[in-house]
Amino acid sequence: MNKHDNNSTRLESALFATIGAGIVTSFAIGQGQPPLEALAITLIAVGFALVCQKWAV
């Protein structure tokens, strides 16, 4: 089994979640969604990714 550094794995999870949610919320902002709501959705997605990453190892 491959041992990963927990901090770098968390950073990767947070980065990928931010990029993925950021793309979707950027489109939503373009369609008229409030920016603060889009930021909240992005932060929730990052939190969810970190929680999933913690228990997936």
N, C-alpha and C positions, 0 to 999 in steps of 0.2 A: 504494500500500500504506500502511496506517495504521501509524505508529510509536507504540508505547506506551512509557510509562516502565516500565522493567524492574522497579523496586522495587514500584510500585503493582500491576503485573500479578502479580508473585509473591505479594504480599499478598492480592490477590483470589483467586488460586488456592488459597492456604493457607486463607483464610476459608471458601470454598465447600466445600473438602474437609473441613474441621473440622465445619462445620454438617451436611453430608451424613452423614459417618461418625458424628457425635455422635448424630444421630437414630436411626440403626440400632443403635448400641451402647447407647443408653439403653433401647431395647426389649429388647436382649439382657440387660442388667443386671436389668431387670424380670423376666426369665425365669430368672434365677439365675446368670448369668455373673459371674465375679469382676471387680470394678471395675478392678483393675490390668491384667488381660488386655484389657478393653475400651479402656482408655486406650492400651495398646500398639497395638491395632488402629487406633485413631484416628490415632496418630502415624505409623504405617506408611502410612496412606491420605494423610496430608498430605505425607509425603516422596515418595510416588509421584506425587501431583499436581504437586509442584514439579519433579520430574524430567521428567514429560511436558510441562509448560509450557515448560521450558527448550529442549527439542528440537522443540517444535511451532512455534516462531516462525521 
